[in-house]
Amino acid sequence: MVVSSPDNFRKTREHGFSIQGLKSRHRRRVETMRVGDRLLYYVTGRMGFAATVTVASPMYEDHTPIWRSARRDEDYPWRVHIRADVVLEEVDWVPAKEIAYRLDYVRKWPPEHWTLAFQGHIHALPRADFGIIEDEISRSSRRRKSLAG
């Protein structure tokens, strides 16, 4: 799971969900990513799940500025190419508070502090939790399509 600010999520969207950079301190975690691995996006502020993507390349280093951080020298250098699976419009993002209680990963924290599970930049989720979130993202996408169509 990539935890992203609304601005950085917008930057990834502007790049057509073709590339994702991760913070310099997460090199080891990014090195474990393999082509075919899946990522989902949790957007801070809105506290919602917004998209799923598939990793499409091994990690590489690039310092071209795309994303922003409070740390001036942070340029998200560890990058992977990605391919969009499901990307929701902002109004359709899945509110985390509606499904957090169903996630094993969140149970590491006291119920009143469930939001702590979504602090930090990148998290490895249990496969079952990913599936729960992905199902809700897909359901939201289908709902939008049925209303539009």
Order of alpha helices (4+ residues) and beta strands (2+ residues): beta-alpha-beta-alpha-beta-beta-beta-beta-beta-alpha-alpha
